[in-house]
Amino acid sequence: MGWAIALHGGAGDIPLSLPLERRLPREAGLRHCLDVGIAALKAHKHPLDVAELVVRELENHPYFNAGRGSVLTTAGTVEMEACIMDGKTKKCGAVSGLSTVVNAISVARAIMEKTPHIYLAFDGAEAFAREQGLETTDPSYFITPENIERLKQAQEANRVQIDYTQPIQKVEKQDAANADGDSRIGTVGCVAVDNEGNLASATSTGGLVNKMVGRIGDTPIIGAGTYANHLCAVSATGRGEAIIRGTIARDVAALMEFKGLSLKEAAAYVVEQAPQGTTGLVAVSSTGEIAMPFNTTGMFRACATEDGYSEIAIWDSPSK
């Protein structure tokens, strides 16, 4: 047994032709965030602190769809959501509808530790964040030129758009809901385990490009986008509606608990059973196993273990 960490920056239809100017900053961001997590684990930080710290770093990175890089709603606004969970106690906190808070994951942590509740949203969540003294900023901080362009493309095509794909052809509105290429990217997450088998999971997102105002995805839903217990910690990414229907994160833990599967077996089975092109996840077990399966074209991901193994990858083979 030893410490282990895995993190992701979104899964979906990431084209193999992704331009270097869009690929390299994301790979560098993954590497930086992985190094931050490794240093924290080596310093014997609790996995809950490690997961929050790494997700805060991912939220501050403009090239990932969370925090600073959050994609825009149909109204051109941001509505961020996040969730954090401790495996040993099953304590958890979740938040949706944030528009001014710099780090949504820290609001989720505060909800877990400072309220009798699990989930706060929209105006109530914003007010709570201010009461707790968490950093806020003008909403314009989150509205990047790249995301303005993504929203414009999506609105011209009358659909919710994939985060990293090329521009898409216009379709009629009645076909938009079922059109191939609905957004399946848009989450960051981190899972960690320490030498004592303590587990934690944290996930944060800006949602989908051109999503309806008020839409809530899988990220803050315990057991869907985020879950941790005494056996494993899971953070999912992909098409939120499919992940909610499949209770993706909880199913990994359930297969381990009730079927006796290993983490890799359980994670692989859950992702295989999910609709093709909708789901990816990162997970760690209490014994330091790591799993990072996906049924999409790619998933921005990274991991490391105490024995010296590390990986940073997008598609099936590790990126250099």
C-alpha positions in Angstrom: 0.0 0.0 0.0 1.2 3.5 -0.8 -0.2 6.9 -1.8 -1.7 7.4 -5.2 -3.3 10.3 -7.1 -5.2 10.6 -10.4 -6.7 13.7 -12.0 -8.6 14.6 -15.2 -9.3 17.7 -17.3 -12.3 16.3 -19.2 -13.3 13.5 -21.5 -15.0 13.6 -24.9 -14.5 13.8 -28.6 -11.0 15.3 -28.4 -9.7 15.2 -32.0 -6.3 13.6 -32.6 -5.7 16.7 -34.7 -6.1 19.0 -31.7 -3.8 21.9 -32.5 -0.6 22.1 -30.4 -1.6 25.6 -29.1 -4.6 24.0 -27.5 -3.0 20.7 -26.5 0.3 21.8 -25.0 -1.1 24.3 -22.4 -3.5 21.6 -21.1 -0.7 19.0 -20.9 1.4 21.5 -19.0 -1.5 22.2 -16.7 -2.0 18.5 -16.0 1.7 18.2 -15.2 1.7 21.2 -12.9 -1.4 20.0 -11.0 0.0 16.5 -10.7 3.2 17.9 -9.2 1.2 19.9 -6.7 -0.7 16.8 -5.7 2.4 14.7 -5.4 4.2 17.3 -3.2 1.1 17.5 -0.9 0.9 13.7 -0.5 4.7 13.5 0.2 4.1 16.2 2.8 1.5 13.8 4.4 -1.5 16.1 3.7 -4.8 14.4 4.0 -6.3 13.2 0.7 -9.3 15.6 1.2 -6.8 18.5 1.3 -4.9 17.1 -1.6 -8.0 16.7 -3.8 -9.2 20.2 -3.0 -5.8 21.8 -3.6 -5.4 20.1 -7.0 -8.9 21.0 -8.2 -8.3 24.6 -7.1 -5.2 24.6 -9.4 -7.3 23.1 -12.2 -10.0 25.7 -11.6 -7.4 28.5 -11.9 -6.2 27.2 -15.3 -8.0 29.0 -18.1 -7.7 26.0 -20.5 -9.9 23.7 -18.4 -13.7 23.9 -18.1 -14.0 24.8 -14.5 -13.4 28.0 -12.5 -11.5 30.5 -14.7 -12.1 28.5 -17.9 -15.8 27.7 -17.4 -17.9 27.6 -20.5 -20.9 29.8 -21.0 -24.7 29.3 -20.8 -27.2 30.3 -23.5 -27.2 33.7 -21.7 -23.5 34.1 -22.0 -23.0 33.7 -18.2 -21.1 31.1 -16.1 -22.8 28.7 -13.7 -20.1 26.7 -11.9 -20.6 23.6 -9.8 -18.4 21.3 -7.7 -18.4 18.5 -5.2 -16.0 17.0 -2.7 -16.3 13.8 -0.6 -14.3 12.0 2.1 -14.2 8.2 1.8 -13.8 7.2 5.5 -16.6 9.4 6.9 -18.7 9.8 3.7 -19.0 13.4 4.5 -19.5 15.5 1.4 -20.4 18.9 0.1 -21.8 20.1 -3.3 -22.6 23.4 -4.9 -24.2 24.6 -8.2 -25.0 27.9 -9.9 -21.9 29.9 -8.8 -21.1 32.9 -10.9 -18.6 35.0 -8.9 -16.7 32.5 -6.7 -13.1 31.9 -7.8 -12.9 28.3 -6.5 -16.2 26.4 -6.4 -14.5 23.4 -4.9 -13.7 25.3 -1.7 -17.4 26.3 -1.4 -18.3 22.6 -1.6 -15.7 21.9 1.1 -17.1 24.7 3.3 -20.7 23.4 2.9 -19.4 20.0 4.0 -17.7 21.3 7.1 -19.6 24.4 8.1 -23.3 23.5 7.5 -25.7 20.7 8.4 -26.4 20.3 4.7 -24.7 18.7 1.7 -25.9 20.8 -1.3 -26.4 24.5 -1.8 -27.1 26.3 -5.1 -27.4 29.6 -6.9 -28.1 32.7 -4.7 -28.0 30.8 -1.4 -24.6 29.3 -2.3 -23.2 32.7 -3.4 -24.4 34.3 -0.1 -22.8 31.4 1.9 -19.5 31.8 0.1 -19.4 35.5 0.9 -20.3 34.8 4.6 -17.3 32.3 4.7 -15.0 34.9 3.3 -14.2 32.8 0.2 -12.7 34.7 -2.7 -15.1 36.2 -5.2 -14.5 38.3 -8.3 -16.4 40.1 -11.1 -18.1 37.6 -13.4 -16.1 38.9 -16.3 -13.0 37.1 -14.9 -14.5 33.8 -16.0 -15.6 34.9 -19.5 -12.6 34.1 -21.7 -12.3 34.9 -25.5 -12.1 31.2 -26.3 -15.4 30.5 -24.5 -17.1 33.5 -26.1 -16.2 32.0 -29.5 -17.3 28.5 -28.4 -20.7 29.9 -27.4 -21.1 31.8 -30.7 -20.3 28.6 -32.7 -22.8 26.6 -30.6 -25.6 29.1 -30.9 -25.0 29.4 -34.7 -25.4 25.6 -34.9 -28.4 25.5 -32.6 -26.9 23.0 -30.1 -25.0 22.3 -27.0 -21.4 22.0 -28.4 -18.4 19.8 -27.7 -15.8 21.7 -25.9 -12.7 20.8 -28.0 -14.0 20.0 -31.4 -13.9 21.9 -34.7 -16.8 24.1 -35.7 -20.0 22.2 -36.4 -22.6 22.5 -39.1 -25.9 24.2 -38.4 -28.8 21.9 -37.6 -32.5 22.4 -37.1 -33.6 23.1 -33.6 -35.8 20.0 -33.4 -32.8 17.9 -34.2 -30.4 19.6 -31.8 -31.1 17.6 -28.7 -30.2 14.3 -30.3 -27.5 15.5 -32.7 -24.2 13.7 -32.6 -21.6 15.9 -31.0 -23.4 17.2 -28.0 -20.9 18.4 -25.4 -19.2 15.6 -23.5 -16.3 17.6 -22.1 -16.3 19.9 -19.3 -15.0 18.8 -15.9 -11.9 18.7 -13.8 -11.4 16.2 -11.0 -8.9 14.7 -8.6 -8.9 11.5 -6.5 -6.3 10.6 -3.9 -5.3 8.0 -1.3 -2.6 8.2 1.4 -0.5 5.6 3.0 -3.2 4.8 5.6 -5.9 4.2 3.0 -7.7 7.4 3.5 -9.6 8.4 0.3 -11.1 11.5 -1.2 -12.6 12.7 -4.4 -13.2 16.2 -5.8 -14.8 17.4 -9.0 -15.5 20.8 -10.5 -17.1 22.1 -13.8 -18.5 24.9 -15.8 -20.9 22.5 -17.4 -21.8 22.4 -21.1 -21.3 25.1 -23.8 -24.6 26.7 -24.5 -26.4 24.9 -21.7 -29.7 26.1 -20.5 -29.6 28.6 -17.6 -30.1 26.6 -14.4 -29.0 23.2 -15.8 -27.3 21.0 -13.3 -25.0 18.2 -14.4 -23.4 15.1 -12.8 -20.5 16.8 -11.1 -22.3 17.8 -7.8 -24.5 14.7 -7.7 -23.1 12.3 -5.1 -22.8 8.9 -6.7 -22.9 10.2 -10.2 -20.0 12.5 -10.9 -18.3 12.2 -7.5 -18.1 9.5 -4.9 -15.8 8.1 -2.2 -16.0 5.4 0.4 -13.7 3.1 2.3 -12.8 1.2 -0.9 -12.3 3.8 -3.6 -12.6 7.4 -4.7 -14.1 8.2 -8.1 -14.4 11.4 -10.2 -16.3 11.2 -13.5 -16.3 13.3 -16.6 -18.3 13.4 -19.8 -21.9 13.7 -20.7 -23.6 14.7 -17.4 -27.0 13.3 -18.2 -25.6 9.9 -19.1 -23.4 9.8 -16.0 -26.4 10.7 -13.7 -28.6 8.0 -15.3 -25.8 5.4 -14.9 -24.9 6.4 -11.3 -21.3 6.0 -12.6 -19.2 6.8 -9.6 -21.3 4.8 -7.1 -21.4 1.8 -9.4 -17.6 1.5 -9.4 -17.7 1.3 -5.6 -20.7 -1.0 -5.5 -19.0 -3.5 -7.8 -16.0 -3.6 -5.6 -18.1 -3.9 -2.4 -20.8 -6.4 -3.5 -19.1 -8.3 -6.3 -15.5 -8.3 -5.0 -14.1 -6.8 -8.2 -10.8 -5.0 -8.3 -10.8 -1.3 -9.0 -9.6 -1.7 -12.5 -12.2 -4.4 -13.2 -15.1 -2.4 -11.7 -14.1 0.9 -13.4 -13.7 -0.8 -16.8 -17.1 -2.6 -16.5 -18.9 0.6 -15.6 -17.4 2.6 -18.4 -18.1 -0.2 -20.9 -21.7 -0.3 -19.9 -22.2 3.5 -20.3 -23.4 4.7 -23.7 -20.5 5.0 -26.1 -18.9 8.4 -26.2 -20.3 9.7 -23.0 -18.1 8.7 -20.0 -14.7 8.8 -18.5 -13.5 8.6 -14.9 -10.4 8.5 -12.7 -10.3 6.4 -9.6 -8.0 5.2 -6.8 -8.5 2.4 -4.4 -7.6 2.2 -0.7 -4.6 0.0 -1.6 -3.2 2.4 -4.1 -4.6 1.0 -7.4 -5.4 3.5 -10.2 -7.9 3.3 -13.0 -8.6 5.9 -15.7 -10.9 4.3 -18.3 -13.0 6.2 -20.9 -15.3 5.4 -23.8 -14.8 8.7 -25.5 -12.1 9.6 -28.1 -9.9 10.9 -25.4 -9.6 12.1 -21.8 -7.1 14.6 -20.4 -5.7 12.7 -17.5 -2.6 12.2 -15.2 -1.7 10.0 -12.3 1.2 9.0 -10.1 1.9 6.4 -7.4 4.4 6.3 -4.5 6.5 3.7 -6.2 7.5 6.3 -8.9 5.0 5.5 -11.7 3.5 8.5 -13.4 1.5 9.2 -16.6 0.1 12.1 -18.5 -2.1 11.3 -21.4 -5.0 12.4 -23.7 -5.7 9.5 -26.0 -5.0 5.8 -25.7 -1.2 6.1 -25.5 0.5 8.5 -23.0 1.4 11.9 -24.4 5.0 12.9 -24.4 
